[in-house]
Every structure is written in C-alpha cells, then in structure tokens.
C-alpha cells in the first residue's frame, strides 16, 4: 500500500503538470488548430504530441493505480481477531495473527477467556462482550475497506458469535494455523487460509434454501445409532456430532462422555471413508478446498462455493435432526475448522426464518398440552418454515475440553433453568 500510494502521488503530480502544458497549448492555439475531431488534437498546430502523450500515459497509470488501490482496500481491509477459549488453553495462533496482520490495512481484536468449572459452562457474558466489541469495531470502521474475520473461538462460542454477527459486504474469513511461517517469503505459503464470505443479497440474504433430503449430491453422511425409541416424537434427547476432522469408526465417536450416554439417539454426520452401514462406517477428514492464488500471497484462497456448500449442508443436518425429533433436546457438538463453526452459526441465523424447499409436511405434530406458541411453531414448520427458528430453544451446544463434554450456555435465547436442571444426567 505504501508503494502504491507513493506511485499515486507521483502520477498525480505528473498528470497535473503535463495536463497544464496541454491546456496552455490549447488556450494559446492559432487559427490553424482545429479541435472538432480527436485526431486534430495531435496536430503540432494544436499541442505538442509528446506533451499530450505524457499526459494521457500518466493519466492511464493514475486510473489503474487508483483502481488497484480500491481493490486492495476491499480485499485486504481490517483484520478482526476473535478469541474466546477456555482459560486452560493456549493461544497458539498469535504468530499467524502477526502474519495475517502484515497484509491488512488495520487491526481490531475482541478477545477473552472463560472458566470450565461446574457441570454447565456459562459463556453468555463473554460471548456478549466479544459480539458487542466486534459490532462496535465494524460500525466504526471505514466502510470502503474489506473485513477479514479470523475466529479463534470454542465451538459453542463460535456458533453464538456467528449467529449474532451482521456481516457486511466484502467480508472474508481467515483460518489461522497453529504454526505459521514467521517471515513472509516471496511465493511462500504462510499457512493462512482465507475464504470470501460476502453477505451480498445474492449470497445469503436472498438464498433459496432446500431441505437436505431433497438434495442428491450431499457431501456428509448421516449415521443414526441407538435408535431404540419406536416413535420419533417420544425421543427426549439426541446427541448430534458434526465431524469434519475424521476420527475413525462412527460407532466410537464421542464414546465415553457421560453426557452422550444420557441420549436415546446418537447421530453422527461427516464425510465417510468406507462402509455404508451406521455401525461399520469410518469418518474421513474434510480439508479446506484451497489452491495457489498468486505468488507472495499470505496463503491459499479457499474455494468460496465449496465452503458455502459445506456450511449450508451442515445447517441442513441440524435442521433435519430437529425435524426428525421435534420434541427432543439436541446436544450439539462438533469438530471442524474454526471458520466453518463461525460460518455455521451465521448461516443458521440466515436460514431459520425462511421457507425450505422440499421440506416434508406433518413432521412436527401438535400435542394437547402445547402452549399457543408451541402450537404456532409446529404449524409453521409443517407449512415449510425451517425448524432452525427454534434452534436455541431445542439445541444446547456441548463444549468438549480436556476429555470432558459439558452442556454450554452460549446465547441469551437459551433457557438457563432447563439447561442447568434438566439437561444434565
């Protein structure tokens, strides 16, 4: 940016100087000069061709430099570093933040730590602080620049912060590696991965959502274990695990957690390496679809369409489980890149109030003891409204830390009394 702005300053001075000489020639022209046609302007009777050539050349360089400056500002704007981790954890992305900051025009941070004592982890205050600081910083930022969000958030916090954020246009997400190259070498890969995640009307706000059941080209396999209840409306607790980092056989995912053992149904979603049955299938890791962009870039760009498709499918998995078990409390856990978890929370918020194409009717029957609000919700879902509109009423994120799985209060919309008193074993 320094080199580019220096070039702009020099070309402005040259363009002004040569433009003044051309104007002087035209003002002092004689009767032999005719400017009714463009070719006549090059006549030596009107002005010096060399002066006019320098003027047009420097003007062209100035226009290109200004366009390049606007492009850089839109794509390499302010870097926002978001961190909310257990107090026992180490922040291993600080070197990557320094590398990512080297290509950004400005830097903002919203960070915090939280404790994990007790059977239920309460993150609502810390999440509110991070969300509030992020919104304040984005409101005060130059809207002509881009926004690069680098989340380093625990899974429940990523869902909550992403759910509440209002993204602007020209937004990018940055996946920070645990170990990054300390020095930026020409053509070297620093390990930082960025993906274009713009909130234009044609991207998320006006997206046409489809039911996962209506899609034939799904990337994630859905495996249901321990489905002992004959009536899906009789299921009271479901364990939903979103796995993008592999993990071996499906039947062994999250085994050993006391919270998982309290669930009547276990659902595991993720790419499958081999096996079609629920018990014998093995999960394969999902990697960010990235490729070399330009030499000297701070990393590799992630394919935005593949990224958006994955996040949309993950939200469809959560929606399908809520449809299949309308009376259940869903305990949601996940192992995935930090940018994916953040984007999932955002997409859930975008999808929750829309009609879903291909959604089956009568999946959420009403009951005699339903309240007026519950009955209205069931009717709306049966008419095609997304069941994600009751996400925080029916879903409790689970924090897996140091070998323990704990129910988490991450959003003000959750029922704190229900999570503390009824959802734990």
N, C-alpha and C positions, 0 to 999 in steps of 0.2 A: 504494500500500500504506500510506503514511503517513496519507493522508486516511481510508482505510478503517479502520485500526486506531484512529485518533482517534475516528471515529464509533462503533466498537465500545465503546471505553472510556466514552464519554458515555452510550450506551444502556444499558450495564451499570449505571452509576450511577443513571440514571433508573428503570430496571426494578426495581432493588433498593429505591429509595425508595418508589415507588408500590406495589410489592408489599408492603412493610412496612405501609403505610397500609391496604391492603385486608385484610391479615391482622389488623391491630389492630381494624378494624371487625368482622370476623367473630368474633374472640375475645370482644369486648365486646357482642355482639348480645343482644337481649332475646327474649322468648318469641314475639314477632310475626314473627321471622325464620325462614323455612323454606328449607333448602338441599337438600331432597330432589330438586329438579329444577333444571336450569340456568337457566330464566327467572327463578326466585325469587331468584337471586343478584343480579339487577339491581334488586331492590326496595330502596327507600330505607330500609326497616326493617333490611336486612342491611348494606349498604355504600353509599357514595356512587357513583352511576353515573359521575360524571366521573373519580373516582379509579380505578375499575375500567377505564374506557375508556382512560385514560392508561397504565395498567399493561399491558393487552393490546396497545395500539398500540406501545409501546416494546419489548415482548417480540417482536412480529412483526418490527419493524425489526432487532432484535438477531439473530433467527434468519436473516433474509435477509442481513444483513451477514456473519455467520459463514459462511453457505453461499457467498457471493461470495468471501470470503477463501480458503476451501478450494479454490474453482475457480481462483482466480488462482495459488495456490501450486502446483496441479497442472499448470497450463498455462504458467506463467511462472516456472519454477523456476531451477535453477542453469544458467548458460551455461558450456559446456565448449568452449574454443577449442583445436583440434588443428592444429598446423602442423608440417610436415616437407617442406622444399623444398630444391632444390639451392642451394648456398652462393652461386652467382652470381645467383640470382633475388632479386627484391624482394618483400617482403610488402606488397601493395597493398590488403589488406583491413583494415588497422588502424582506419581511420575507421569502417568497417562494424561492426567489433567493438565500438567505443565506442557506436555507435547501438544495437546489439543488447543490449549490457550495460545500457543505460538502462532497459529493461523487464524485466530479470531480477532475481531476488532475491539472487543470489550469482554469483560468477565463479570459474572454475578454468581453468588453462591447462596444456597439455602440448605443448611446442614443441621444435624442434631444426632443425639444418641438416645437409646431407651433401655430401661431395665427389663429383665425377663423373669423376675421372681413372681411366684404365685402360679396358680393353675390357669389363670386367664391373663393374657398380656394386653394392657390397655395402651394403645398408641394414639388415641384420639387427639390429645393435646399436642403431641409432637407433630402429627400429620397436619393438624390445623396450622401450626406455625410454619411448616415448610410450604404448604399450599398458599398461605397468606403472603409470605415473603416472595414466593415465585410470582404471584399475581401482581403484587406491588411493583416488583422489578420490571416485569414485562410492560406494565402500564407506563412506567417512567422511561422506557427505552425508546430509542429512535425507531419509529415505525417504518422507516425507509430501509432498514437493515434486516437481515435474516435473524432467525432464532435457532440456536443449536442447544438442545437439551441433552445433558449427559446424566442419566439417572443412576444412582448407586443406592438403591432402596431395597429393604427387605420385602419379600413377596407381598405380604398384606399391605404394607405402606405404599408399594408401587401401584397396587390396584386402587387404593383410596386417593392418592395424589393424582394419578392419571384420570380417575373418574371425575374429579372436580376441576381439572385444568381446562381453561379456554384457550385453545391453540390458535395462533394467528397464521396468516399465510406466510409462505417461505419458511416453514418450520422443518428442522432436521433433528433426528435423534442420533446420538453418538453412543456406541457401545465401547466402553473403555476396557482394555485388557488389564489383567492383574500385573503383567510385566510389559512395559513399553520401552521402546528404544529411547534412551536419554537424549541423544543427539539426532537431529533431523538431517539425514544424509540425502543428497540428491538421488532421487529414484528409489530410496529405501522405504521399506514398509515399517511403519511405527506400530502397527497392531491396532490402531484406532479404526473402527468401522462406523461409517455414517450412512444414514438412510433418509431419503426425502419423505417427509410425512406431513405434507401440506394439508391444511384444513380448508381447501377451496370447496365451493359448493358442489363441484363435480367429483370430489374425492370422498368425503364422509357425510357432510350435512345433507346431501341430496342422494345418497346412495340407495340403491334398491336392494333390500335385504331379502335373502332367500333362506328357507329352512334347510338345515343340514341334511335332512332326509331327502330333500328334493334335489340334492347335488350328487352326481355320479362320479365326480373326479376328486373325491376327498383325499387329503394327504394323511390325515390322522385316523387311526383305527380306534374303535371304541370297544373296550372289553369290560363285560359285567361279570363280577364274581359274587358268590354267596347270595344269589338272588333267591332266598328261601320263601319270601312272602308271596303267596299266590295272587294277591290283589295289590297292584301298584299304589293304589290310594291308601293302603294300610301301612306302607313303609313310612317310618318316622325319622329315620336318619340315614343319610347316604354319604359315603366317603368318595369324593371326586378328586382324582390325582391327574394333573396335566404334566406330562413328562416329555421334555424335548431334549434331554441330555442322556438318553439311553437309560441303562440301569438293570439290564438283564431280564429274566423271565417276568412276565406280567404278574404271575401269582405271588412273586416275592416283593413286589413294590410296596413300600411303607409297612412291611410286616414288622411287628414288634412294638408299634406305637399303641399305647393303651387307648388313646382316643379313637384309633381306627377300629379297635375291637368292639367298640360300642355301636358300630354302624351295622345295620341289617344288610346293606348293599354296598359293594365296593365297585367303583367304576374307574378304570384307568384309560387315559387317552394319550396317544403318542404314535410316532412312526413305528411300524412293525418291521423287524428284520426278517423273520421267518415264522411260519406257523399261522394258521387261521383261527384255531380254536382259542377260547379265552384262557385256558389253563396253560397251554404249551407255547403260546406266542412269546417272542422276545422283543424288547424295545430297542430301537436303533437311535443314535443321536441325530438331531437335526442341526445343521450348520447354517450360519448366515450366508445366503447366496451372494457372494461378493466376487468382484473381478477387478483387475487393474484398471484404474481410471486414467490418470496422467502421471508421467514421471515426476517425482518430487512431491507428490501429494502426501497428506498426512496419513493416509491409509487407503483402504479399498472401499469403494462405494457398494452398498448393498442394493440389490435389485428391489426397487420400491414396490413393484407389482407382486413379486413373490412374498415380500414381507407383509404387505397388506392382506394378501390372500390367506396367509397363515393366521394372522391375528383375527380376521373375520371368521375363520373356521374354528378357532379356539372359543370365540364368543358364541358360535353356534353350538359347540359341545356343551357349554354351560347351560345354554337355553334349552337344549334337548333334554338334559337331565332334569331341569326344572319342569319341563312338560311331562316327562315320564313319571315323575314322583311329585305331584303337585302339593301334597301335604307334608312332605319331608323337609327336614333341616339338612341342608347340604354343607358339609365341611369340605372346603376347597383348599387344596394345597397344590404347589407346582414347582417344578424345576425347569427353568428356562432362562434365556438371556435377559438381562435387566431391562433392555429396551422393549422386549416383547411383553414383559409383565406390565410395564408402564403403559404401552400402547393398548394392551388388553383392557385395562381399566377405562381408558378413554373411549374405546370402541363400544364397550358395554353401555356407557352413558349415551353414546350416539344412537345405539340400536334399540334401547329399551322402550322408547315411545313410538316406534314405527310399526307399521304392518309388515308381516312376514309372509312372503310369497311361498306357497306350498305347505303352509302350516296346517296340520290336521286339526279338525274341529273336535269338540267334546273331550279334549284331553284333561280338562280341569272341571270335574263335576262339582256342582254346588252341594252343600250339606245343610241340614236343617238348623244346625247351631252356628252357621256362618253369620258374621256381622254384616251390616249393609255394605261396608267397604270390601269385605272379603267376597261377598256375592257379586259385587260390581266388577271386581278384579277377575273372578272366574268367567263371567260373561264376556268381558273384554278379551281375555285370552282365547276363548272359544270362537270369537269372531275374527281372530287373526292377529291380535296385538301381542307383542313379544312378552314372554313371561319374565324377561330381564327387568321389567318395570318393578318387580318385587325383589330385585337382587339382594339388597341389604336387609330385607325382611326374612328372606329364606336362606341366604348364604352367609356362612361365617368363615372368613379366611383363617388358615392354620399356619402358624409360624413353626417351622422345623429348624431347631437350633441346638447344637451340641447333643444331637441324638434324641432330643425330646420334641414332641409335637404338642403345641398348645393352641387352644382357641384364642382368637385375637379380636379385640375391639379396635377397629381401624377407622370407623366412619360414624359421624353423629346420627345417621339414619338407622343404625343398628339398635336393637332392643337390648340394652345393657343388662337388665334383670334376667332376661331369657338366656343370654349367653352365660352369665355367671351362675345361675341357679339351675338351669335345666339342660344345658348342652354338655356339661361335663359328666364323666362317669361317676 
